Amino acid sequence: MGSQPPASVITCKAVVCKEVKKPGQSYRDVIEVMEIQVDPPQDTELRVKMLSAGVCHTDISNIEGFMTQPYQFPKVLGHEGVGIVESVGPEVKGFVVGDVVMAPTYGECGICSSCKSGRTNVCQIYGANDPPLEPDGSSRFSYIDENGKKQFLYYFLSLSTWTQYLVVDSNYAVKLTDYNFPTAHSCILSCAFTTGYGAAWLDGRVGPGDTVAIFGVGSVGLSSVIAAKDLGATRIIGIDRNERKRQVALSLGATDFINSEGLGTMSVSDKVMELTGGKGADCCIEASGSDALMNEAMKSALPGKAETVICGAGIYPDDMLKVDFPKFLFGNRMVGCIYGRVKIKSDLPFVLEKAKKPEIIAGINRILAYDEETKECGYQVDIRGGSEAIYTALEKYLEDPESIKIIIKLNDEDDEPTRAPSGKPVHY
């Protein structure tokens, strides 16, 4: 691990959500780029200088109330991202200062009954923080309020990545040092691509000759398109209400495209059945977060054999879904699938190796609108541009029908942190 000077409090910028965004409100009403303080890492923790973070639809849903409680504010947003280890806690093993890391939502202990089952990546020991604070009720994030008092900030999905520095338990971290992925690619690997690839790959859901229907072709759905092609599916049906996604989906391997709002009186499942000769798809992946499409996805699957994988997040009335009971009773199956059901030790190395394939790199480039010469993404914003830059980027992301993925730039590799003297917070 090597010796390092004692870590002190760092002052940096972060995107903070102050409350749930209600109907009629704008991002300007609830989000702010703030100066925050980030504590030193403790025990098995890493403090990471973040380079880039991704904007995932789950982040947008969380701002609007998904997976949150009214008291869990203010919070630092984000759950996709990549950075460089700046300091380590005294009990850290396997990581050193300078390592490039990402941190998925779940760790993998390998000893709990869930990890041993082979059926889930939801570890009982290293799960998503709920409530989103440290076990003792503290937080490594804080800010100084208008009265000069230190106030804690909540986390989102175990880490919070829309910040120039964060602290994460090393049991959640994945080392990327030897992979040499571009920064933006590492962001999408930390959630969207891995979720989409895992949804198709794990449990042998998709294999040679299969027909796959993918509902919602944003970054997760398009990653499932890439995976289905890589796994040998011969028919890949992309489904989205945005007609401009057609060419993107077809360029990445989809053989058919259904515009879900252009069917008249026909349902999406009826159209899938028509395309498959009444048989249904061998696998359905729902990545849109639409509760109505989740039921349509289940109705589109080959009964008994196929599994409908739910990996899109949205907001539903009373957090309830409606499904056609007769279809369910007679063999149609539905399974929730966070992070593609990929375990970070057992499964993720396979996905990372896949992501090195030239054809998959090309697919990720397409999703990110990535220019290999300039190393810039088509939709990119710098946190150092302040709140207005973030507002503009989020509004453009939601309003521009061609945007698929936005990347938030947080630091340059050679940036030095602002440290508080004697570990005390700096007052602003």
Sequence and secondary structure as in RCSB ss.txt:
>XXXX:A:sequence
MGSQPPASVITCKAVVCKEVKKPGQSYRDVIEVMEIQVDPPQDTELRVKMLSAGVCHTDISNIEGFMTQPYQFPK
VLGHEGVGIVESVGPEVKGFVVGDVVMAPTYGECGICSSCKSGRTNVCQIYGANDPPLEPDGSSRFSYIDENGKK
QFLYYFLSLSTWTQYLVVDSNYAVKLTDYNFPTAHSCILSCAFTTGYGAAWLDGRVGPGDTVAIFGVGSVGLSSV
IAAKDLGATRIIGIDRNERKRQVALSLGATDFINSEGLGTMSVSDKVMELTGGKGADCCIEASGSDALMNEAMKS
ALPGKAETVICGAGIYPDDMLKVDFPKFLFGNRMVGCIYGRVKIKSDLPFVLEKAKKPEIIAGINRILAYDEETK
ECGYQVDIRGGSEAIYTALEKYLEDPESIKIIIKLNDEDDEPTRAPSGKPVHY
>XXXX:A:secstr
         EEEEEEEE S   TT  HHHHEEEEEEEE    TTEEEEEEEEEEE HHHHHHHTTTT  TTS SE
E   EEEEEEEEE TT  S  TT EEE  S    S SHHHHHTS    SSS   SSSS TTS  SEEEE TTS E
EE B STTT  SBSEEEEEGGG EE TTT   HHHHHHHTTHHHHHHHHHHGGG S TT EEEEE  SHHHHHHH
HHHHHTT SEEEEEES TTHHHHHHHHT SEEEETTS TT  HHHHHHHHTTTS BSEEEE S  HHHHHHHHHT
B TTT EEEE      GGG     HHHHHTT EEEE GGGG  TTTTHHHHHHHTTSHHHHHHHHHHHT BTTTT
B SSEEEGGGHHHHHHHHHHHHHH TT   EEEE   TT   EE GGG     
